[in-house]
Amino acid sequence: MMQRKTLKLLAMAAMVLTVMMAATEKTTTIFIIGDSTAAQKDLSKGKLERGWGMALQCYFDDNIRVDNHAVNGRSSLSFFNEGRWQKVLDKIKPGDYVIIQFGHNDEKPKADRHTDPGSTFDYMLARYVRETREKGGIPVLMNCVVRRNFFVNAPENDDDEKLRTQTFKDGVKMVEGDTLIDTHGLYRVAPRDVAQRMNVHFVDANQITHDLEQGLGTEASKKLHMWYLPGTEPTEPKGKQDNTHYNVYGAHVVAKLLADALCQEIPVLKKYRCDADITVDRLGRGDYMDLEPAVAAAQAISKQEVTIQILGGQWQQPKLPKKSRLKFILREGATWH
């Protein structure tokens, strides 16, 4: 009798595992390859820098899995030569998407990163497109997001990564105007050209972020970036003037706009598009990493119903009034305990 029960339990466990594996196989993955503007970030000591690719999962439901491989400081050339592309290529299943976004570092002079638009840059983008298609994947070319450059003459910038170690006093002392000035030149044009030649999905991230930053203006656009006056942000006590990299707020604003653009370019993705007022995630993909400050922030939002989505893990369910305006959405296997 005991043996029969054991066998029955084992059979049920195998069935559950099979269903879970089947669900995983049916999940469509959006891979991201690119640079620091999209990349995974160091979350230690409460650091606030985020890549838009970290936040993208918040805007698609659990039928879409975002697998972000973008890395700080990489160009289309160095990402490939370091073997990072091969790791992505090995994981692509038919029907998966690969977002390809480079340019910030391709324009740098170092030989291990530099490519030229119209020749080597286009070649690398085309290679990513071709090899994605060979695996049955669907390539999506994006051009680079803009830098927050309101300077009449763009300051010399041989390496965006240096901005991460600078403080406020190290920032550029040039006077800013009212008009956002392009810093990418033909590196923002080449991805569109390759997309047209190869009949590839294209999202104009450069134009989208240009309109965002220009619309906000000189002062308000600082709120998107790692731009803090000394003494205003505990994690950056000496302040910072980083006009390239996003903070938590900026990454989410940009990710939401790019999610909308992806759905417009690829209508089948619309049915997986989701939204919440606030996202909580211990991996740093959300607006908050802890539930308590998220609930406090949600209660300050003046809406009839405020949604908080929670990505993965076990959480202590907050004690709220029966008629609370807050609605919780548990995703990626998140549970209450």
C-alpha positions in Angstrom: 0.0 0.0 0.0 2.8 2.4 1.0 4.7 1.6 -2.2 1.6 2.3 -4.3 1.2 5.7 -2.6 4.9 6.5 -3.2 4.6 5.6 -6.8 1.5 7.7 -7.2 3.3 10.7 -5.6 6.3 10.2 -7.9 4.0 10.1 -10.9 2.2 13.3 -9.9 5.6 15.0 -9.3 6.8 13.9 -12.7 3.6 15.3 -14.3 4.0 18.7 -12.6 7.6 18.8 -13.7 6.6 18.0 -17.3 3.9 20.7 -17.3 6.4 23.2 -15.9 9.0 22.3 -18.5 6.4 22.5 -21.2 5.4 26.0 -20.0 9.0 27.0 -20.0 9.4 25.8 -23.6 6.3 27.8 -24.7 7.6 31.0 -23.1 9.0 33.4 -25.6 12.3 35.0 -24.7 13.4 38.5 -25.6 17.2 38.6 -25.5 19.0 41.9 -25.2 22.5 42.5 -26.4 24.1 45.9 -26.0 26.0 48.3 -23.8 25.7 50.1 -20.4 22.5 52.0 -21.3 20.7 48.6 -21.2 22.9 46.5 -19.0 22.6 44.7 -15.7 24.0 46.8 -12.9 25.8 46.3 -9.6 23.2 46.6 -6.9 25.5 46.5 -3.9 25.3 49.3 -1.3 22.0 50.5 -2.6 23.4 51.7 -5.9 20.8 53.3 -8.1 22.2 53.0 -11.7 20.0 50.8 -13.9 19.9 49.8 -17.6 16.6 50.0 -19.4 17.0 46.3 -20.2 16.7 45.5 -16.5 13.3 47.2 -16.3 11.8 45.7 -19.5 10.4 42.6 -17.8 8.1 44.8 -15.8 6.2 45.7 -19.0 5.6 42.2 -20.3 3.7 39.4 -18.6 5.0 35.9 -17.7 4.6 34.6 -21.2 7.6 36.7 -22.1 10.9 36.2 -20.5 13.5 39.0 -20.8 17.1 37.7 -20.8 19.3 40.7 -20.6 23.0 40.1 -21.8 23.9 43.8 -22.3 27.2 44.7 -20.6 28.8 48.0 -19.6 31.4 49.3 -22.0 30.8 46.8 -24.9 30.6 47.6 -28.5 29.2 45.5 -31.3 32.8 44.3 -31.9 34.0 43.6 -28.3 30.7 41.9 -27.3 31.3 39.4 -30.1 35.0 39.0 -29.6 34.7 38.3 -25.9 32.4 35.3 -26.7 29.3 36.9 -25.2 27.3 36.6 -28.4 28.0 32.8 -28.6 26.4 32.4 -25.1 23.3 34.1 -26.4 23.3 32.2 -29.7 23.4 28.9 -27.9 20.2 29.8 -26.0 18.0 31.1 -28.9 14.9 29.0 -29.7 12.8 29.4 -32.8 10.4 32.4 -32.2 12.6 34.1 -29.7 13.5 37.8 -30.2 16.9 39.3 -30.0 17.2 43.1 -29.5 20.5 44.4 -30.9 21.5 47.8 -29.7 25.1 49.2 -29.9 26.7 52.5 -30.8 27.8 54.2 -27.6 31.1 52.4 -27.5 31.6 51.6 -31.2 32.4 55.3 -31.6 35.2 55.1 -29.0 38.8 55.2 -30.4 40.1 52.0 -28.6 40.9 49.4 -31.3 39.2 46.6 -29.4 35.9 48.5 -29.5 35.9 50.8 -32.4 33.9 50.2 -35.6 32.9 52.6 -38.4 29.3 53.2 -39.5 28.8 52.3 -43.2 31.4 49.5 -42.9 32.5 47.5 -39.8 29.6 48.7 -37.6 27.1 47.7 -40.3 28.9 44.4 -40.8 28.7 43.5 -37.1 25.0 44.4 -36.9 24.3 42.3 -40.0 26.2 39.4 -38.5 24.0 39.4 -35.4 20.9 39.6 -37.6 22.0 36.7 -39.9 23.1 34.4 -37.0 19.9 35.1 -35.1 17.8 34.1 -38.1 19.9 31.0 -38.6 18.7 29.8 -35.2 15.1 30.6 -36.0 15.1 33.8 -33.9 13.7 37.2 -34.8 16.2 40.0 -34.8 15.2 43.6 -33.7 17.6 46.4 -34.4 17.6 49.4 -32.2 19.8 52.4 -32.5 21.5 53.9 -29.4 19.6 56.0 -26.9 20.6 59.6 -26.7 23.0 61.2 -24.2 21.6 64.1 -22.2 23.6 66.6 -24.1 22.3 70.2 -24.0 25.7 71.7 -24.4 26.2 73.8 -27.5 29.4 72.0 -28.2 29.5 68.4 -27.0 32.3 67.8 -24.5 35.0 65.3 -25.4 34.0 61.8 -24.2 36.4 59.0 -24.9 34.8 56.6 -22.5 31.3 56.7 -20.9 32.5 54.2 -18.3 34.7 56.9 -16.6 31.5 58.7 -15.6 30.8 56.0 -13.1 33.8 56.9 -11.0 33.4 60.7 -11.2 31.8 63.0 -8.6 29.8 66.2 -9.1 32.9 68.4 -9.0 34.4 66.3 -11.9 31.5 67.1 -14.1 31.7 69.3 -17.2 31.4 73.0 -16.4 30.0 74.1 -19.8 26.9 76.2 -20.1 23.8 74.3 -21.3 21.2 75.6 -23.8 17.6 74.6 -24.5 18.2 72.2 -27.4 19.3 68.6 -27.1 22.4 68.1 -29.3 23.1 64.7 -31.0 26.4 63.0 -30.1 26.1 59.8 -32.1 26.1 61.0 -35.8 26.0 58.1 -38.2 26.0 55.5 -35.5 22.3 56.3 -35.0 21.7 56.0 -38.7 23.5 52.7 -39.5 21.1 50.4 -37.6 18.1 51.8 -39.6 20.1 51.3 -42.9 20.9 47.7 -42.0 17.3 47.0 -41.0 16.0 48.3 -44.3 18.6 46.3 -46.4 17.9 43.1 -44.5 14.2 43.6 -43.9 14.6 43.6 -40.1 12.3 45.0 -37.4 13.6 48.4 -36.3 12.9 50.5 -33.2 14.1 54.1 -33.3 15.3 54.3 -29.7 17.4 57.3 -30.5 14.4 59.4 -31.7 12.2 58.1 -28.8 14.7 59.1 -26.2 15.5 62.4 -28.0 11.8 63.3 -27.8 11.7 62.3 -24.1 14.7 64.3 -23.0 13.9 67.3 -25.2 10.3 67.3 -24.0 11.4 67.3 -20.4 13.9 70.0 -21.0 17.3 70.9 -19.5 16.4 70.5 -15.8 13.7 67.9 -15.7 15.7 65.5 -17.9 18.4 65.3 -15.2 15.9 63.2 -13.2 16.3 60.3 -15.7 20.0 60.0 -15.1 22.7 59.5 -12.5 22.7 63.3 -11.9 22.7 64.4 -8.3 23.8 67.5 -6.4 26.2 66.8 -3.5 24.3 65.8 -0.3 21.0 65.0 -2.1 21.3 61.2 -2.6 22.7 59.0 0.3 24.3 56.5 -2.2 26.1 59.4 -4.0 27.1 61.7 -1.2 29.5 63.7 -3.4 27.0 64.0 -6.1 27.3 63.0 -9.8 26.9 64.5 -13.3 26.4 61.5 -15.5 24.4 62.4 -18.6 24.6 58.9 -20.1 23.5 56.3 -17.6 20.0 56.0 -16.1 18.8 55.8 -12.5 15.9 53.6 -11.5 13.3 56.1 -12.6 14.9 56.8 -15.9 15.4 53.1 -16.7 11.7 52.5 -16.2 10.6 55.5 -18.2 12.7 54.4 -21.1 11.8 50.7 -20.8 8.1 51.5 -20.9 8.5 53.7 -24.0 10.6 51.0 -25.7 8.1 48.3 -24.7 5.3 50.3 -26.4 7.5 50.8 -29.5 8.2 47.1 -29.7 4.5 46.3 -29.6 3.9 48.8 -32.3 6.6 47.3 -34.5 5.6 43.7 -33.6 1.9 43.7 -33.0 1.8 40.1 -31.7 3.6 41.3 -28.6 0.7 43.5 -27.6 -1.2 40.7 -25.9 1.7 40.2 -23.5 2.1 43.9 -22.7 1.3 44.7 -19.1 1.5 47.6 -16.7 1.5 48.2 -13.0 1.8 51.4 -11.0 4.8 50.0 -9.1 7.0 46.9 -9.4 8.9 45.2 -6.6 11.7 42.8 -7.4 14.7 41.8 -5.3 16.9 41.5 -8.5 16.7 45.2 -9.1 14.4 45.1 -12.1 11.5 46.9 -10.4 10.9 50.4 -8.9 11.7 49.0 -5.4 13.6 46.0 -4.1 11.5 45.9 -0.8 7.8 45.8 -0.4 7.4 48.2 2.5 8.6 51.4 0.7 6.6 50.3 -2.4 3.4 50.1 -0.3 4.2 53.5 1.2 4.7 55.0 -2.3 1.6 53.3 -3.6 -0.5 54.9 -0.9 0.6 58.3 -1.9 -0.7 57.8 -5.5 -4.0 59.5 -6.0 -5.8 56.8 -8.0 -9.0 54.8 -7.3 -6.9 51.6 -7.6 -3.2 51.2 -7.4 -1.5 48.0 -8.7 1.8 46.6 -7.3 3.3 43.7 -9.2 5.8 41.5 -7.4 8.3 39.5 -9.3 9.3 36.2 -7.8 10.2 35.1 -4.2 8.3 34.8 -0.9 7.0 38.0 0.7 5.3 38.9 4.0 1.8 40.1 3.0 1.2 43.6 4.3 -1.6 44.3 6.6 -4.0 46.7 4.9 -7.6 47.8 5.5 -10.3 45.6 3.9 -11.2 48.5 1.5 -7.6 49.2 0.5 -7.0 50.8 -2.9 -4.0 48.6 -3.4 -4.1 45.6 -5.6 -1.2 43.0 -5.7 -0.2 41.0 -8.8 2.1 38.1 -8.0 4.3 37.1 -10.9 7.1 34.7 -11.7 6.0 32.3 -8.9 5.9 35.0 -6.2 4.0 33.9 -3.1 2.8 35.2 0.3 4.1 33.6 3.5 
